[in-house]
Amino acid sequence: MFHDEEHARACGLPEDTLVLPPASPDQRIIYTVMECQPLFDSCDMTITEWVQIAQIIERHYEQYHGFVVIHGTDTMAFAASVLSFVLENLQKTVILTGAQVPIHELWNDGRENLLGALLMAGQYVIPEVCLFFQNQLFRGTRVTKVDTRRFAAFCSPNLPPLAVLGAEVTINRELVRKVRAEGPLVVHRSMEHDVGLLRLYPGIQATLVRAFLQPPLKGVVMETFGSGNGPTKADLLRELQEAAERGLLILNCTHCLRGTVTSDYASSMATAGAGIVPGFDMMSEAALAKLSFVLGQPGLSLDDRKELLVRDLRGEMTLPRAEERRPSRQSGTLGLRVAQLLSLRQETDAVRDALTPSLACAAAHAGDLEALQTLAELASECHWAPAGSRGLPVGPGAGGCWDGAVQAEAAGDLEVVTLLQSLQGGADVLAPGPEVLPVV
């Protein structure tokens, strides 16, 4: 099934090279097998071993069109997520597969899984780290193990399979990530190991949370209830807030198999610290890998790392439209800092007048209410009025006015629109647009 010895001899292939029977009349898949030494039980695998696998792929990247990694099922979802972040600018197919029942058993799932992975890696260009199991090809950052014995051991709760094998191969091409840049494969070796997983449960004690959040821990995936809720006890919230204030990255993911952490989860969890970052619909395996990757990047500030966590880097999350449009609602302090700077020096009047309209547009677009308020007060105090503008007055009786572009940038954001209305004494600025509607 896995080697056409007669064809290999006829073609003069090396002894360590195997060839499948014809996949089609004019196509065969030729492959070689490399064995890691020593062999590991998958339960003993760590980030170190997964980076080593990535380095093997890197060394042989130009020799092959695709790669299949045979891995134990217990930690295969973790491996797929870590490899997804370690391998950047991937332009070839990398597939992890394995078996619930060992391949040497008479009745097993290993043969079909390995054959399917070889066919997919050899015939299709899907430039991602994937996991193939039970005739389905999943994105590596979207998969989790859901069964200990059934052959359908893995699923991708929040994203359909990239491909399904049956009588025909069905590729969901609209889901396959496009190659975003040309250039060499990059292997990120500096992954942070000091990350952890904290699952909240009813009645969890603040003392246990405090003990868990101590150094050397640098980042934690916190599994919360439902759409991102957690206990509201003051002592527990205080522990989370103190951890966030000392720079610990906390990524909020849901216990639930399907669904997402929403931006309107309980305000008590939000105020437990601006360091609590929503993980949206990420699997915990992907969230841990992403934390390790982000914390391993050198030269980044805490805000930079938070910004990376809420960006979709490897197809690991689905961003709500509002979050895609306004990613810096909670962490965008640049506009506020520049606004405060502009108010300090009287000799910068000309620069201030030139920058304020653009900053106002940026603040409205980002939903940065604090920066918008500061800019509004600055414009009122300085009687700023762009030449030729037909803007609306800011504040009762103010001499300044806002350019219409600011109003356009605010379209669809109820809070920004409300702020602009209050600044001009309640007049209608702009009705919420169709792009983002308030949640009822």
C-alpha positions as CSV (number, residue, x, y, z in Angstrom):
1,M,0.0,0.0,0.0
2,F,2.8,2.4,0.9
3,H,5.5,1.4,-1.5
4,D,5.6,0.2,-5.1
5,E,8.9,-1.6,-5.0
6,E,8.8,-2.6,-8.7
7,H,8.4,1.0,-9.8
8,A,11.1,2.2,-7.5
9,R,13.6,-0.3,-9.0
10,A,12.6,0.6,-12.5
11,C,13.2,4.3,-11.8
12,G,16.4,3.6,-10.0
13,L,15.3,5.4,-6.8
14,P,17.6,5.2,-3.7
15,E,16.9,2.5,-1.2
16,D,15.7,4.9,1.4
17,T,13.1,6.4,-1.0
18,L,9.6,5.1,-1.1
19,V,6.9,5.6,-3.8
20,L,3.1,5.2,-3.5
21,P,1.0,3.5,-6.1
22,P,-0.3,5.9,-8.8
23,A,-2.5,8.6,-7.2
24,S,-3.7,9.3,-10.8
25,P,-2.6,8.0,-14.2
26,D,0.2,10.5,-14.4
27,Q,1.1,11.2,-10.8
28,R,3.0,9.3,-8.1
29,I,4.1,10.5,-4.6
30,I,7.7,9.8,-3.8
31,Y,8.8,10.2,-0.2
32,T,11.5,9.4,2.3
33,V,11.1,8.6,6.0
34,M,13.2,10.3,8.7
35,E,13.2,9.1,12.3
36,C,13.9,11.4,15.2
37,Q,16.3,10.1,17.7
38,P,15.5,9.4,20.4
39,L,11.8,8.7,19.9
40,F,9.5,10.4,22.4
41,D,6.2,9.5,23.9
42,S,3.9,12.3,22.9
43,C,3.1,13.0,26.5
44,D,6.7,13.9,27.1
45,M,6.9,16.3,24.2
46,T,7.6,20.0,24.9
47,I,8.1,23.2,23.0
48,T,11.8,22.2,22.7
49,E,11.0,19.0,20.8
50,W,8.5,20.8,18.5
51,V,11.1,23.5,17.7
52,Q,13.5,20.7,16.8
53,I,10.9,19.2,14.4
54,A,10.5,22.7,12.8
55,Q,14.3,22.8,12.4
56,I,14.2,19.5,10.6
57,I,11.6,20.9,8.2
58,E,13.8,23.9,7.7
59,R,16.9,21.9,6.8
60,H,15.0,19.9,4.2
61,Y,12.6,22.7,3.1
62,E,13.9,23.0,-0.5
63,Q,14.1,19.3,-1.1
64,Y,10.4,18.4,-0.8
65,H,7.0,19.8,-1.8
66,G,5.4,18.9,1.5
67,F,5.9,17.3,4.9
68,V,4.1,14.8,7.0
69,V,4.8,14.5,10.8
70,I,3.7,11.3,12.5
71,H,2.9,12.2,16.1
72,G,1.1,10.7,19.1
73,T,-2.5,11.8,19.4
74,D,-2.5,12.9,23.1
75,T,-0.6,16.1,22.4
76,M,-0.9,16.4,18.6
77,A,-3.2,19.4,18.8
78,F,-0.6,21.2,21.0
79,A,2.1,20.3,18.5
80,A,0.1,21.5,15.5
81,S,-0.5,24.9,17.2
82,V,3.1,25.3,18.3
83,L,4.4,24.4,14.8
84,S,2.0,26.9,13.3
85,F,3.5,29.8,15.2
86,V,7.1,28.5,15.0
87,L,7.0,28.2,11.2
88,E,6.5,31.7,9.6
89,N,6.2,32.5,5.9
90,L,5.3,28.8,5.3
91,Q,4.6,28.2,1.6
92,K,4.4,24.4,1.6
93,T,2.0,21.9,3.2
94,V,2.9,20.5,6.7
95,I,0.5,17.8,8.0
96,L,0.5,16.1,11.4
97,T,-1.2,12.7,11.7
98,G,-1.2,9.6,13.9
99,A,-3.5,6.8,15.0
100,Q,-5.8,5.9,17.9
101,V,-4.9,2.2,17.3
102,P,-1.3,1.4,16.4
103,I,-0.7,0.7,12.7
104,H,0.6,-2.8,13.4
105,E,-2.8,-3.9,14.8
106,L,-5.1,-5.8,12.4
107,W,-7.9,-3.2,12.8
108,N,-6.5,0.3,13.0
109,D,-6.9,3.8,11.7
110,G,-3.2,4.5,11.2
111,R,-3.0,3.2,7.6
112,E,-5.8,5.5,6.3
113,N,-4.6,8.5,8.3
114,L,-1.0,8.1,7.0
115,L,-2.1,7.5,3.4
116,G,-4.5,10.4,3.5
117,A,-1.8,12.7,4.9
118,L,0.7,11.7,2.2
119,L,-1.8,12.2,-0.6
120,M,-2.8,15.7,0.7
121,A,0.8,16.8,1.2
122,G,1.9,15.4,-2.1
123,Q,-0.9,16.6,-4.3
124,Y,-2.0,19.9,-2.9
125,V,-0.4,23.2,-1.9
126,I,-2.0,24.2,1.4
127,P,0.6,26.5,3.0
128,E,-0.3,25.9,6.6
129,V,0.4,23.5,9.4
130,C,-2.5,21.1,9.4
131,L,-3.8,18.0,11.2
132,F,-5.2,15.1,9.2
133,F,-7.5,12.6,10.9
134,Q,-10.4,10.4,9.9
135,N,-10.6,11.8,6.3
136,Q,-10.6,15.4,7.4
137,L,-7.8,18.0,7.1
138,F,-8.0,20.6,9.9
139,R,-6.1,23.9,10.4
140,G,-3.5,23.2,13.1
141,T,-4.4,26.2,15.2
142,R,-8.1,25.3,15.3
143,V,-8.1,21.7,16.4
144,T,-8.6,19.9,19.7
145,K,-8.8,16.3,20.7
146,V,-12.3,15.3,21.7
147,D,-12.3,11.5,22.1
148,T,-10.0,9.0,23.7
149,R,-11.0,5.9,21.7
150,R,-13.1,6.7,18.6
151,F,-11.3,7.1,15.3
152,A,-12.9,10.6,14.9
153,A,-10.7,11.8,17.7
154,F,-10.2,15.4,16.6
155,C,-12.5,18.2,15.7
156,S,-12.3,21.9,14.7
157,P,-15.3,23.4,16.6
158,N,-15.1,27.0,15.3
159,L,-13.8,26.4,11.7
160,P,-14.9,23.8,9.1
161,P,-12.2,21.4,7.8
162,L,-9.9,22.7,5.1
163,A,-10.5,19.5,3.2
164,V,-12.5,16.3,3.3
165,L,-11.6,13.0,1.7
166,G,-14.3,10.8,0.3
167,A,-14.9,9.4,-3.1
168,E,-13.5,12.8,-4.2
169,V,-11.3,15.3,-2.4
170,T,-13.2,18.5,-1.4
171,I,-11.0,21.5,-0.7
172,N,-12.6,24.5,1.1
173,R,-10.4,26.9,-0.8
174,E,-12.0,30.0,0.7
175,L,-10.7,28.9,4.1
176,V,-7.1,28.1,3.0
177,R,-4.8,30.9,4.1
178,K,-3.0,32.7,1.3
179,V,0.8,33.1,1.2
180,R,1.2,36.7,2.3
181,A,4.8,37.3,1.5
182,E,7.6,35.9,-0.6
183,G,10.8,35.0,1.1
184,P,12.6,32.3,3.0
185,L,11.0,30.2,5.7
186,V,11.5,31.6,9.2
187,V,11.7,29.3,12.2
188,H,11.1,31.1,15.5
189,R,13.3,29.3,18.0
190,S,12.8,31.7,21.0
191,M,9.5,30.5,22.3
192,E,8.7,31.3,25.9
193,H,8.3,28.2,28.1
194,D,6.9,29.9,31.2
195,V,3.3,30.0,30.2
196,G,0.4,28.2,31.9
197,L,-3.3,27.2,31.7
198,L,-5.6,28.2,34.6
199,R,-9.2,26.8,34.4
200,L,-11.6,28.8,36.6
201,Y,-14.3,26.8,38.4
202,P,-17.1,27.7,40.8
203,G,-15.7,28.4,44.2
204,I,-12.0,28.7,43.2
205,Q,-10.0,30.3,46.0
206,A,-8.0,33.5,45.5
207,T,-5.1,31.9,47.4
208,L,-4.8,29.2,44.7
209,V,-5.0,31.7,42.0
210,R,-2.3,33.8,43.7
211,A,0.0,30.8,44.0
212,F,-0.5,29.9,40.3
213,L,0.2,33.5,39.1
214,Q,3.6,33.9,40.7
215,P,6.9,34.2,38.9
216,P,8.5,32.7,36.8
217,L,5.1,32.6,35.1
218,K,5.0,35.2,32.3
219,G,1.7,34.4,30.6
220,V,-1.5,32.5,31.4
221,V,-4.4,31.2,29.4
222,M,-7.4,31.7,31.7
223,E,-10.4,29.5,30.8
224,T,-13.5,31.2,31.9
225,F,-17.3,30.5,31.9
226,G,-19.5,31.0,28.8
227,S,-18.6,34.0,26.8
228,G,-15.8,35.1,29.1
229,N,-17.3,35.4,32.6
230,G,-15.7,34.5,35.9
231,P,-16.3,34.8,39.6
232,T,-16.7,38.3,40.9
233,K,-15.3,37.9,44.4
234,A,-13.2,40.9,45.3
235,D,-10.2,39.0,46.5
236,L,-10.0,36.9,43.3
237,L,-10.4,40.0,41.1
238,R,-7.7,41.7,43.1
239,E,-5.2,38.8,42.5
240,L,-5.9,39.1,38.7
241,Q,-5.5,42.8,38.7
242,E,-2.3,42.7,40.6
243,A,-0.9,40.1,38.3
244,A,-1.9,42.2,35.2
245,E,-0.3,45.3,36.8
246,R,3.0,43.6,37.2
247,G,3.1,42.6,33.6
248,L,1.7,39.1,33.5
249,L,-0.2,38.5,30.2
250,I,-3.6,37.0,30.8
251,L,-5.5,35.6,27.8
252,N,-9.2,35.0,28.4
253,C,-10.6,31.9,26.6
254,T,-13.9,30.1,27.1
255,H,-14.4,26.7,28.7
256,C,-16.9,26.0,25.9
257,L,-16.0,23.9,22.9
258,R,-17.7,26.3,20.5
259,G,-18.3,30.0,20.6
260,T,-16.3,33.0,21.5
261,V,-15.3,35.3,24.3
262,T,-17.2,38.5,23.6
263,S,-16.2,42.1,24.3
264,D,-19.2,42.6,26.5
265,Y,-18.3,39.9,29.1
266,A,-18.8,40.8,32.8
267,S,-17.5,44.2,33.6
268,S,-15.9,42.9,36.7
269,M,-13.6,40.6,34.7
270,A,-12.8,43.5,32.4
271,T,-11.9,45.8,35.3
272,A,-9.8,43.1,36.9
273,G,-7.1,44.6,34.8
274,A,-6.5,46.0,31.3
275,G,-4.0,43.1,31.0
276,I,-6.8,40.6,30.5
277,V,-6.9,40.1,26.8
278,P,-9.9,38.5,25.0
279,G,-9.0,35.2,23.2
280,F,-12.2,35.2,21.2
281,D,-12.8,31.7,19.8
282,M,-9.2,30.3,20.1
283,M,-8.7,26.8,21.3
284,S,-6.7,26.6,24.6
285,E,-4.0,24.7,22.7
286,A,-3.6,27.5,20.2
287,A,-3.8,30.2,22.9
288,L,-0.9,28.6,24.9
289,A,1.2,28.4,21.7
290,K,0.4,32.0,20.8
291,L,1.3,33.2,24.3
292,S,4.6,31.3,24.0
293,F,5.3,32.9,20.6
294,V,4.4,36.4,21.5
295,L,6.3,36.4,24.8
296,G,9.3,35.0,22.9
297,Q,9.5,37.9,20.5
298,P,12.4,40.2,21.6
299,G,12.2,44.0,22.0
300,L,8.4,44.3,22.4
301,S,6.7,46.4,25.1
302,L,3.8,45.0,27.1
303,D,1.3,46.9,24.9
304,D,2.9,45.6,21.8
305,R,2.5,42.0,23.0
306,K,-1.2,42.6,23.9
307,E,-1.7,44.0,20.4
308,L,-0.3,40.9,18.9
309,L,-2.5,38.7,21.0
310,V,-5.7,40.2,19.6
311,R,-4.4,40.0,16.0
312,D,-5.1,36.9,13.9
313,L,-1.6,35.7,13.2
314,R,-2.0,32.1,11.9
315,G,-5.7,31.7,11.4
316,E,-6.1,30.8,15.1
317,M,-9.1,33.1,15.8
318,T,-12.2,34.7,14.2
319,L,-12.2,38.4,15.0
320,P,-15.6,40.1,15.4
321,R,-16.1,42.8,12.8
322,A,-16.1,45.6,15.4
323,E,-12.8,44.3,16.8
324,E,-11.2,44.1,13.3
325,R,-12.2,47.7,12.6
326,R,-11.3,49.0,16.1
327,P,-8.5,46.8,17.5
328,S,-7.2,49.3,20.0
329,R,-10.4,50.2,22.0
330,Q,-8.8,49.1,25.3
331,S,-5.1,49.6,24.7
332,G,-4.8,52.5,22.2
333,T,-3.0,55.1,24.2
334,L,-1.0,56.6,21.4
335,G,-3.6,59.1,20.3
336,L,-4.1,60.2,23.9
337,R,-0.4,60.7,24.6
338,V,0.0,62.7,21.4
339,A,-3.0,64.8,22.2
340,Q,-1.6,65.5,25.7
341,L,1.8,66.4,24.2
342,L,0.2,68.9,21.7
343,S,-1.4,70.8,24.6
344,L,2.0,71.4,26.3
345,R,3.8,73.8,24.1
346,Q,2.4,77.0,22.8
347,E,5.1,77.3,20.1
348,T,3.7,74.2,18.4
349,D,0.5,75.8,17.3
350,A,1.1,75.3,13.6
351,V,2.0,71.6,14.1
352,R,-0.9,71.1,16.4
353,D,-3.4,72.6,13.9
354,A,-2.0,70.3,11.2
355,L,-2.0,67.1,13.3
356,T,-5.3,67.5,15.3
357,P,-7.7,66.7,12.4
358,S,-5.8,63.5,11.5
359,L,-5.5,62.5,15.2
360,A,-9.3,63.1,15.6
361,C,-10.0,60.8,12.6
362,A,-7.7,58.1,13.9
363,A,-9.3,58.3,17.4
364,A,-12.8,58.1,16.0
365,H,-11.9,55.2,13.7
366,A,-10.2,53.3,16.6
367,G,-13.0,54.1,19.0
368,D,-10.5,55.7,21.4
369,L,-12.9,57.6,23.5
370,E,-10.3,59.0,25.9
371,A,-8.1,60.4,23.2
372,L,-11.2,61.8,21.4
373,Q,-12.3,63.6,24.6
374,T,-8.9,65.1,25.1
375,L,-8.7,66.3,21.5
376,A,-12.1,67.8,21.7
377,E,-11.2,69.8,24.8
378,L,-7.9,70.9,23.1
379,A,-9.8,72.1,20.0
380,S,-12.3,74.0,22.1
381,E,-9.6,75.7,24.2
382,C,-7.5,76.6,21.1
383,H,-10.5,77.6,18.9
384,W,-9.3,75.3,16.2
385,A,-11.3,75.5,13.0
386,P,-9.8,74.0,9.8
387,A,-10.0,76.3,6.8
388,G,-13.1,75.7,4.7
389,S,-14.5,73.0,7.0
390,R,-18.1,72.6,7.6
391,G,-17.7,70.7,10.8
392,L,-20.0,70.7,13.8
393,P,-19.3,72.9,16.9
394,V,-17.7,71.0,19.8
395,G,-19.2,71.8,23.1
396,P,-21.8,74.4,23.9
397,G,-20.6,77.7,22.6
398,A,-17.2,76.5,21.6
399,G,-15.3,78.3,18.9
400,G,-13.8,75.1,17.5
401,C,-15.4,72.6,15.1
402,W,-14.8,69.1,13.9
403,D,-14.1,68.3,10.3
404,G,-16.8,66.0,8.7
405,A,-14.2,63.3,8.2
406,V,-14.2,62.7,12.0
407,Q,-18.0,62.0,11.9
408,A,-17.5,59.6,9.0
409,E,-14.8,57.7,10.9
410,A,-17.2,57.3,13.8
411,A,-20.0,55.8,11.7
412,G,-21.3,52.6,13.3
413,D,-19.8,53.1,16.7
414,L,-22.5,53.9,19.2
415,E,-20.2,55.1,22.0
416,V,-18.2,57.4,19.7
417,V,-21.3,58.9,18.2
418,T,-22.8,59.4,21.7
419,L,-19.6,61.2,22.8
420,L,-19.7,63.5,19.7
421,Q,-23.4,64.2,20.4
422,S,-22.6,65.2,24.0
423,L,-19.7,67.4,23.0
424,Q,-21.9,69.5,20.8
425,G,-24.8,69.8,23.2
426,G,-26.9,66.8,22.1
427,A,-27.3,67.6,18.4
428,D,-27.5,64.7,16.0
429,V,-24.1,64.0,14.6
430,L,-24.6,60.7,12.8
431,A,-26.9,57.7,13.3
432,P,-25.1,54.4,14.0
433,G,-24.3,52.9,10.6
434,P,-25.1,49.4,9.4
435,E,-21.6,48.1,9.9
436,V,-21.7,47.8,13.7
437,L,-25.0,47.7,15.6
438,P,-25.3,47.9,19.3
439,V,-25.9,44.6,21.1
440,V,-29.3,44.3,22.6
